Amino acid sequence: MIKANHSLFHSWLINQYTSYILNTDFQAVKIKGDIIADNRSVLLIPNHFSWWDGFFGWHINQNIFRKKFHVMMLEQELSQRMFFSRVGAFSVNLGSRSIIESLNYSIEILESPSNLLLMFPQGKLESQHVNVVKFHKGIERIAGSVHNTRIIFAVCLTDYFSNRKPTLTISLKEYNGTRELEIMQQEFNNHLQHCIVQQDINQQI
């Protein structure tokens, strides 16, 4: 397993890069939801549809939570992009017994209130047009093991409408229900469906 190895310089670098590409490649970036930071750790759970998703998570953290950033990445991908370990990435090997080590490491991260963990529940890239997200079981173990962490759902949607560049809308919602897989999954999908409907309504106004 590859653990996170944070570097202040690399974090500054990725912050500059993320700000630059979001400003140049998007018409606008909007964050919605009445979420404010507090002294608890954060488990950030977004949909996973693009190369951009890690950068979206970084942007959310920088603008809302300002925590020490962590993200779980597939070991094969991280081993080829070790730069990301310097900004909080650590590995998981889904087909190996070492997945237990990665899950325990995730729990350890969330036990510190200064940390944020970005975790993609789908475990793989899927089209933005998939409107039912299925959670992997590991997220239940993590969420159920750290009771004083906040669970924040993030639905990220892009649309061009009449512009050359897309607009990114990030809709945040805090989840306060029971930490069972099926219930968390259903509540995330309810939030996803609501965001899709609102995306269309906002365009018509």
Secondary structure per residue as TSV (DSSP state, phi and psi in degrees):
chain	resnum	aa	ss	phi	psi
A	1	M	-	360.0	138.2
A	2	I	-	-98.5	120.6
A	3	K	-	-92.9	160.0
A	4	A	-	-66.1	143.1
A	5	N	-	-136.8	73.7
A	6	H	-	-59.5	142.1
A	7	S	-	-133.0	129.3
A	8	L	H	-60.0	-40.4
A	9	F	H	-64.5	-46.0
A	10	H	H	-66.5	-34.4
A	11	S	H	-66.2	-40.9
A	12	W	H	-62.3	-41.6
A	13	L	H	-64.2	-45.7
A	14	I	H	-69.2	-30.2
A	15	N	H	-66.6	-42.9
A	16	Q	H	-64.1	-42.8
A	17	Y	H	-65.6	-44.0
A	18	T	H	-62.5	-44.4
A	19	S	H	-60.0	-41.6
A	20	Y	H	-64.7	-50.7
A	21	I	H	-70.5	-32.8
A	22	L	H	-66.7	-38.9
A	23	N	H	-71.8	-32.5
A	24	T	H	-89.4	-28.7
A	25	D	H	-101.4	-8.6
A	26	F	-	-123.5	144.1
A	27	Q	S	-63.9	-41.0
A	28	A	E	-161.4	154.5
A	29	V	E	-125.5	119.5
A	30	K	E	-118.8	131.0
A	31	I	E	-111.2	122.3
A	32	K	E	-116.1	151.7
A	33	G	S	119.1	134.5
A	34	D	-	-84.8	72.4
A	35	I	-	-114.0	128.5
A	36	I	-	-125.4	156.1
A	37	A	-	-74.0	150.3
A	38	D	-	-143.3	-163.1
A	39	N	S	-94.2	22.5
A	40	R	S	-106.6	153.5
A	41	S	E	-68.9	165.4
A	42	V	E	-129.7	127.7
A	43	L	E	-102.1	107.1
A	44	L	E	-96.8	120.9
A	45	I	E	-119.5	104.0
A	46	P	E	-107.5	168.5
A	47	N	-	-72.3	160.4
A	48	H	-	-131.4	98.4
A	49	F	-	-130.4	-1.0
A	50	S	S	-157.5	167.0
A	51	W	T	-57.0	-27.1
A	52	W	T	-74.3	-17.6
A	53	D	H	-59.2	-39.1
A	54	G	H	-62.9	-37.5
A	55	F	H	-69.4	-36.0
A	56	F	H	-60.8	-44.3
A	57	G	H	-62.1	-41.0
A	58	W	H	-60.7	-44.6
A	59	H	H	-61.8	-42.8
A	60	I	H	-59.4	-47.1
A	61	N	I	-61.7	-44.8
A	62	Q	I	-65.4	-31.1
A	63	N	I	-94.6	-20.0
A	64	I	I	-119.1	-57.0
A	65	F	I	-96.1	-36.9
A	66	R	-	57.3	40.9
A	67	K	-	-96.3	172.6
A	68	K	E	-74.4	119.6
A	69	F	E	-82.2	136.0
A	70	H	E	-137.6	147.1
A	71	V	E	-146.3	137.2
A	72	M	E	-85.8	127.5
A	73	M	E	-125.7	151.7
A	74	L	E	-60.3	137.4
A	75	E	H	-59.9	-38.5
A	76	Q	H	-61.5	-40.5
A	77	E	H	-72.1	-43.1
A	78	L	H	-67.6	-37.3
A	79	S	H	-63.2	-22.8
A	80	Q	H	-93.4	-9.5
A	81	R	-	-137.5	61.9
A	82	M	G	-63.9	-16.2
A	83	F	G	-51.7	-38.7
A	84	F	G	-68.6	-21.9
A	85	S	G	-65.9	-24.5
A	86	R	G	-77.9	-10.4
A	87	V	G	-118.5	18.3
A	88	G	T	113.1	1.0
A	89	A	E	-79.1	142.1
A	90	F	E	-136.9	164.0
A	91	S	E	-102.1	157.9
A	92	V	E	-140.1	139.0
A	93	N	-	-115.8	102.5
A	94	L	T	-65.6	-22.6
A	95	G	T	-100.3	17.8
A	96	S	S	-129.6	158.1
A	97	R	T	-67.4	-16.9
A	98	S	T	-67.2	-7.9
A	99	I	H	-59.9	-30.6
A	100	I	H	-62.5	-40.4
A	101	E	H	-62.9	-40.6
A	102	S	H	-66.3	-39.6
A	103	L	H	-67.0	-42.1
A	104	N	H	-65.3	-36.4
A	105	Y	H	-65.0	-39.4
A	106	S	H	-61.1	-43.8
A	107	I	H	-62.0	-42.9
A	108	E	H	-59.8	-40.8
A	109	I	H	-59.2	-47.4
A	110	L	H	-75.1	-12.5
A	111	E	T	-72.5	-15.0
A	112	S	S	-98.2	125.0
A	113	P	T	-66.6	-11.2
A	114	S	T	-86.8	0.2
A	115	N	E	-108.2	151.7
A	116	L	E	-125.3	135.5
A	117	L	E	-117.5	120.4
A	118	L	E	-92.7	122.8
A	119	M	-	-137.0	126.7
A	120	F	-	-89.6	112.6
A	121	P	T	-67.6	-25.1
A	122	Q	T	-72.2	-28.0
A	123	G	S	75.7	0.6
A	124	K	S	-160.2	162.3
A	125	L	-	-74.3	135.1
A	126	E	-	-135.6	158.7
A	127	S	-	-58.7	146.0
A	128	Q	T	-59.3	-22.2
A	129	H	T	-85.8	-2.5
A	130	V	-	-72.8	117.1
A	131	N	-	-105.2	10.0
A	132	V	-	-131.8	110.7
A	133	V	-	-93.2	131.9
A	134	K	-	-105.3	127.3
A	135	F	-	-85.5	140.7
A	136	H	-	-76.5	154.4
A	137	K	T	-65.5	-28.1
A	138	G	H	-58.0	-30.9
A	139	I	H	-68.6	-29.9
A	140	E	H	-67.6	-41.9
A	141	R	H	-63.1	-42.4
A	142	I	H	-66.8	-51.9
A	143	A	H	-62.6	-36.2
A	144	G	H	-78.5	-12.2
A	145	S	H	-95.4	-16.8
A	146	V	-	-125.5	97.6
A	147	H	T	-81.8	-18.9
A	148	N	T	-100.3	26.7
A	149	T	E	-107.5	148.4
A	150	R	E	-87.4	139.7
A	151	I	E	-106.2	119.6
A	152	I	E	-118.2	119.7
A	153	F	E	-83.3	138.7
A	154	A	E	-131.7	114.5
A	155	V	E	-101.8	119.0
A	156	C	E	-108.5	123.4
A	157	L	E	-129.9	140.3
A	158	T	E	-119.4	141.8
A	159	D	E	-147.2	144.6
A	160	Y	-	-90.2	-38.2
A	161	F	T	50.5	-120.9
A	162	S	T	-100.3	13.8
A	163	N	S	-107.4	156.1
A	164	R	S	-71.0	-35.1
A	165	K	S	-103.8	150.2
A	166	P	-	-77.7	157.6
A	167	T	E	-101.3	134.1
A	168	L	E	-100.9	125.4
A	169	T	E	-115.6	121.6
A	170	I	E	-110.7	116.6
A	171	S	E	-110.0	117.1
A	172	L	E	-100.2	144.4
A	173	K	E	-147.6	130.4
A	174	E	E	-83.3	132.5
A	175	Y	E	-100.6	126.1
A	176	N	-	-122.0	13.5
A	177	G	S	-85.9	-171.5
A	178	T	-	-64.9	147.6
A	179	R	-	-95.9	50.5
A	180	E	-	-100.3	142.6
A	181	L	H	-53.9	-52.3
A	182	E	H	-64.1	-37.2
A	183	I	H	-73.0	-43.4
A	184	M	H	-60.7	-43.0
A	185	Q	H	-60.9	-45.4
A	186	Q	H	-63.9	-42.8
A	187	E	H	-66.7	-36.2
A	188	F	H	-63.9	-44.3
A	189	N	H	-67.2	-32.9
A	190	N	H	-62.4	-42.9
A	191	H	H	-64.4	-42.0
A	192	L	H	-59.9	-47.2
A	193	Q	H	-62.7	-41.3
A	194	H	H	-61.1	-42.4
A	195	C	H	-66.3	-38.6
A	196	I	H	-63.3	-44.7
A	197	V	H	-62.9	-44.8
A	198	Q	H	-64.5	-33.7
A	199	Q	H	-60.4	-42.7
A	200	D	H	-72.0	-40.8
A	201	I	H	-62.5	-43.3
A	202	N	H	-63.7	-31.5
A	203	Q	H	-71.1	-32.5
A	204	Q	H	-78.3	-21.1
A	205	I	-	-73.0	360.0
